Amino acid sequence: MELRHLRYFLAVADCGHVTRAAQRLHISQPPLSRAIRELEIELGVDLFVRQRQRIALTPAGVAMVEDAKAVVAKADGLIRHARALSSGESGRIRVGYVDGAMQGGVLSAHLRNLRSHCPTLVVDLVAASTETQLKALADNQLDIAILYTPREWPDGIACSKLLSDGMKLVLSTDDALVSRRAIAPSDLEASSWVALPREGDAYWRDRFLQQCATAGFCPDIRYEVAQLSALLGLVEAGAGRAFAQASISRAGNQGLVLRSLPWWKYTVDYWLAWRRHSPVPSVGQFLKANRVTDSVKSRYD
């Protein structure tokens, strides 16, 4: 017995006429009649009573209809599921992200788009640093990475810039500068500072201090933390001041005040990255949902 036998049987049962059923199935009448007869022979029972112009179900045929429908529906569901897996619309996708992408809403925006596009796709989230995510991509442990600009891009990784995020001064609500209408570089001279080092970069401090000196002040870096959430927590506790990406203001952090400084021009860049060759099908769906096409240029193009 083949699945087509059951489909043909249900079509004839529904139409009550072989010719009309053949038209619905887009086949000629002889192979349809032959398939029905093959099914009856295999089952060892007559399914239809043949009349002059019409055909009617026998009691055995009536009893067979619901079972046939269940089998066909199960098979159709299996086919749809297989196609969804093949296209990436179903299954799983592993998405890595840096802490700032969570704090600033970059991650949630992309996941929202993906859920609207592929509601049955299961997303496994992995919080990790930029360098850890790049290694996980290369080792096939991640499918998509949302990260900061790395020291260098490894071979085989495609990328698309998501956002160049401006930076704001982060202050505790108890900070004396909160009441100032304008904050000048001299107001930050020698103040206690909480910094977020660039991952794996031994020279980040020198460059950051140079940027501050160029702006006109010299901070006293008291704390170095690996996570943006830890930086915000220390500032809120009054441990020091800090710079953080402007997008975190959407979170409405209580206990913190974010101030724009027109004279501080540096940004934090977010990137979307994936394996350039042989990505899993769900990666294509992620890119499509977020309007990033497979033809996006990588840094090598």
Secondary structure, DSSP 8 states (H G I E B T S, - for coil): --HHHHHHHHHHHHHS-HHHHHHHHTS-HHHHHHHHHHHHHHHTS--EEE-SS-EEE-HHHHHHHHHHHHHHHHHHHHHHHHHHHHHTSSSEEEEEE-HHHHHTTHHHHHHHHHHHH-TT-EEEEEE--HHHHHHHHHTTS-SEEEEE--SS--TTEEEEEEEEEEEEEEEETT-GGGG-SS--GGGGTT-EEEE---TT-TTHHHHHHHHHHHHT---EEEEE-S-HHHHHHHHHTTS-BEEEEGGGGGG--TTEEEE--TT---EEEEEEEEESSS--HHHHHHHHHTT--TT---TT-
